Amino acid sequence: MEEVLTYREQNIEYKGKRIRCIHMEDKFPVPDGTEGTVTSVDDAGTIHVKWDNGSTLGLVQGVDRYQFV
């Protein structure tokens, strides 16, 4: 069984990790394949990222697709 982390645990675990956007469901998304660095995970579960293209748009867990690299 896969361990499920709380958002607080995710904030500690994911902060500083590299991430790649596979696909973002947003009106103005970062392009698919864009990479960045996780800055935080908030209480709603949004993964905040400083993208390499300068954007700071967050990833919504369960909606957007991404992978850690």
C-alpha positions, 0 to 999 in steps of 0.5 A, a space after each residue: 500500500 502506497 503511503 499518503 503524505 499530508 500536505 504538511 509532510 509534502 511541503 517538507 518532502 517536496 520543497 526544493 525538488 525538481 518537477 516537470 509539467 506533463 500537462 496543466 489544466 489552466 487557461 494560461 498554463 506553463 507549456 508541457 515539458 517545462 521544468 522547475 523547482 518546488 517552493 512549497 505545498 499549501 494547505 489546499 494541496 497546490 504545489 507551488 513551483 518556480 518554473 525555469 521559464 520564470 512563471 510561478 503558477 502552481 500545480 493542482 494535485 488531482 487535476 494537473 499532471 506532473 512528475 518529479 525529475 
